[in-house]
Amino acid sequence: MPLSLWLSLAAVCAMGAMSPGPSLAMVLRHTLGGGRVPGVVAGLSHALGVGFYALLTVWGLGALIVRQPMLFNAISWVGAAYLAWLGIRALRAGRAGPLEAVGVPTTRRQAARDGVLVALGNPKLILFFIALLSQFVTPGMSLMAQVLIVLTAMLIDAGWYVLVALGLSHSRVLPWLQARAHWINRATGILLLALATRVVSGPLLA
């Protein structure tokens, strides 16, 4: 995979992870309620769920693009529309209520359980991966390229939430995130709309 293409993938994955929502609220809740370690555990377990969905998506799209290229093209266009819809929603979002998370007593086991369940229990996550990864999967893609895509999604997700958990040991981090949530939403929205436009204008891999 060319570096420029990987950077595009990494940027979208990063914006998806940073966008305020239930996953961020879950990590905040466990960090505020149990301290740094439960927060880190929640972030890492969430990344496992993300990796599972990414793996299923890459495998499924890889088979589809070989057997049913017309259906794959249709999915790409539907994916572009979905990305555009997510971008518009992000641009219209305010300061994101989920950032108002309140800590509750928690343990590492509870944090690990909630991290996985929040990821796997969010059907919109696999829709996001179908819309996103359909732009990066190619016929005959090597196993290493598939692994790179899955690891990119996992490591970026884990890295962001671990940073959030570690940063919350400083009292100024949460107010900083709350104050800038609308800017995160705007950046996410612009990036998603740009990707949707690129898909409509031509394949990313052309």
Salt bridges, closest charged atoms under 4 A:
ASP114 OD2 - HIS30 NE2 2.83
ASP114 OD1 - ARG113 NE 3.12
ASP157 OD2 - HIS46 ND1 2.81
